[in-house]
Amino acid sequence: MTFWGHIKFYSGADKHGLQIGHSMVLVQWQKQNGKLVKVIVYPEEAAQAKPIYPIPWNK
């Protein structure tokens, strides 16, 4: 686990250290109780809320 999410490196002798897996955490600013808060929306196992898409625009 790193600051940016899960990461995996190849450990075989021929390509030792090659990055072979990486999953990012995606956040989105959402309104909760009238305040903007940053929530994790992906990956599902870490999600705090469902993503809002498309984002509604106030005119």
Residue pairs with C-beta under 8 A, 6 or more apart in sequence:
1 7
4 22
4 24
4 25
5 22
5 23
5 24
5 25
6 21
6 22
6 23
7 19
7 21
7 22
8 19
8 20
8 21
8 22
9 17
9 18
9 19
9 20
10 16
10 17
10 18
10 19
10 20
23 43
24 42
25 40
25 42
25 43
25 46
26 40
26 41
26 42
26 43
26 51
27 38
27 39
27 40
27 41
28 38
28 39
28 41
28 49
28 51
28 52
29 36
29 37
29 38
29 39
30 36
30 37
30 39
30 49
30 52
31 37
32 39
39 48
39 49
40 46
40 47
40 48
40 49
41 47
41 48
41 49
41 50
41 51
42 51
